[in-house]
């Protein structure tokens, strides 16, 4: 009788897995650094998008970047979806 142990998926070497994560993290950091580098030259600044709530009074101010939060949420959701799609 054939054993079921042979059909188990092989696990990756932990060092190789760590290397993949470090490369992915480095690429993400490079992309974020590039966004900061060119961010000052963009016509629309992240954090000051139309639709963000800004209230200024005599004694103080209140700022809530709701549109920025929604935009970042959508972008990060798409990035995480793509990462999970390629990990399969």
Buried (B, 14 or more C-beta within 10 A) or exposed (E): EEEEEEEEEEEEEEEEEEEEEEEEEEEEEEEEEEEEEEEEEEEEEEEEBEEBEEEEEEEEEEEEBEBBEEBEEEEEEEEEEEEEEEEE
